[in-house]
Amino acid sequence: MLAVADVRKAGFTLLESIVVLLITCSTIGMGLVNFRGAHSEQQEKIFFKRFEMGWQEMERLAMYEGCQGSVIFIKDDHSVMFHWQHGRERHSKYLDLPPNLEPYTDRTIRIGRDGIVTPTTVILQENGQNKYRLAAQLGWGVYEITRV
């Protein structure tokens, strides 16, 4: 038969259980923070790849079909609109910005029928801090994205 003292030593004390729980929660918390950062970076990569595809489509429309277009960064909508006009027909495609990024202000980059781009700078912010600078330069489809 087991003595009362032996039964008490067989389990964990409340203090030991709390320590184990705190260590486990801390480990999970650190992993979650790293996951969120990696997830945000992945969303940004996907956005910039899709932006590049939309930009190339705008170049093609201007070069081969003579369409006039605009790339509009919309702050309130949290999106980018690719807008072009072919004759009397108007077309638009929207691209959502990643949840952690927003334009500093509404900006429009105009692309003429001849492919000439108006020089424009767009600032993308994360939590009110500048994170990316997109500079569209005069010339055929030239833009540069730099991390601030």
C-alpha positions in Angstrom: 0.0 0.0 0.0 1.3 3.5 -0.9 1.8 6.0 1.8 0.2 9.5 1.6 3.7 11.1 1.1 4.4 8.8 -1.9 1.2 9.8 -3.7 2.0 13.5 -3.4 5.4 13.0 -4.9 4.0 11.1 -7.9 2.5 14.2 -9.6 3.5 17.8 -10.5 3.0 20.7 -8.1 1.0 23.7 -9.2 4.1 25.8 -9.4 5.8 23.2 -11.7 2.8 23.1 -13.9 2.6 26.9 -14.3 6.4 27.0 -15.2 5.9 24.4 -17.9 2.9 26.2 -19.2 4.7 29.5 -19.3 7.7 28.0 -21.2 5.3 26.3 -23.7 3.3 29.6 -24.3 6.5 31.6 -24.7 7.9 29.2 -27.3 4.6 29.2 -29.2 4.4 33.0 -28.9 7.9 33.5 -30.4 7.1 31.1 -33.3 3.9 33.0 -33.9 5.7 36.4 -34.1 8.2 34.9 -36.6 5.3 33.4 -38.6 3.5 36.7 -38.9 6.6 38.5 -40.1 7.3 35.7 -42.7 3.6 35.8 -43.7 3.7 39.6 -44.3 6.9 39.3 -46.4 5.3 36.6 -48.5 2.2 38.7 -49.1 4.4 41.6 -50.1 6.3 39.4 -52.6 3.0 38.1 -54.1 1.7 41.7 -54.4 4.8 43.0 -56.1 4.8 40.1 -58.6 1.1 40.7 -59.4 1.9 44.4 -59.7 4.6 43.6 -62.2 2.3 41.5 -64.2 -0.3 44.3 -64.3 2.3 46.8 -65.2 3.5 44.6 -68.1 -0.1 44.3 -69.3 -0.4 48.1 -69.3 2.8 48.3 -71.3 1.5 45.8 -73.8 -1.8 47.6 -74.2 -0.1 50.9 -74.8 2.6 49.6 -77.2 0.5 47.2 -79.3 -3.0 48.5 -79.0 -2.5 52.2 -78.5 -4.4 52.3 -75.2 -4.1 55.1 -72.8 -3.8 53.9 -69.2 -3.4 54.8 -65.5 -2.1 52.9 -62.5 -4.0 54.4 -59.5 -3.0 53.8 -55.9 -6.2 54.3 -53.8 -5.6 54.8 -50.1 -9.2 54.5 -48.9 -9.8 51.4 -51.0 -6.5 49.9 -50.0 -5.9 48.8 -53.6 -4.2 49.6 -56.9 -6.4 50.0 -60.0 -5.1 49.4 -63.5 -7.3 51.4 -65.8 -7.1 51.7 -69.5 -9.2 53.1 -72.4 -9.4 51.5 -75.8 -11.4 53.7 -78.1 -14.6 54.4 -76.2 -14.3 51.3 -74.0 -13.0 51.6 -70.5 -11.6 48.7 -68.5 -10.3 48.4 -64.9 -8.6 45.7 -62.9 -8.0 45.9 -59.1 -5.2 44.6 -57.1 -5.5 44.6 -53.3 -2.6 45.8 -51.3 -1.2 43.5 -48.6 -3.0 44.2 -45.2 0.2 45.7 -43.7 0.8 48.2 -46.5 -1.0 51.3 -47.6 -0.2 54.2 -49.9 0.8 57.5 -48.2 -1.8 59.2 -50.4 -3.7 58.6 -53.6 -1.4 58.6 -56.6 -1.9 58.2 -60.3 0.8 57.1 -62.8 -0.3 57.9 -66.3 0.8 55.9 -69.3 0.2 57.5 -72.7 -0.7 55.8 -76.0 2.9 56.1 -76.9 4.0 54.3 -73.7 5.4 57.4 -72.1 5.1 57.3 -68.3 4.5 60.4 -66.2 7.3 60.7 -63.6 5.6 59.9 -60.3 6.7 58.7 -56.8 4.4 56.5 -54.7 5.2 55.8 -51.0 3.9 52.7 -49.4 3.7 52.7 -45.6 3.5 50.1 -42.9 2.0 51.4 -39.6 2.6 55.0 -40.6 6.3 54.4 -41.4 7.6 54.6 -45.0 8.5 51.1 -46.2 8.7 51.2 -50.0 9.2 53.9 -52.6 8.0 53.2 -56.1 9.4 55.7 -58.6 8.0 55.7 -62.2 10.4 57.4 -64.5 9.8 59.2 -67.8 10.3 56.7 -70.6 8.9 53.4 -71.7 7.6 51.4 -68.7 10.4 52.2 -66.3 9.7 51.9 -62.6 11.8 51.1 -59.6 10.8 49.9 -56.2 13.2 50.4 -53.3 12.8 49.6 -49.7 13.2 52.7 -47.5 
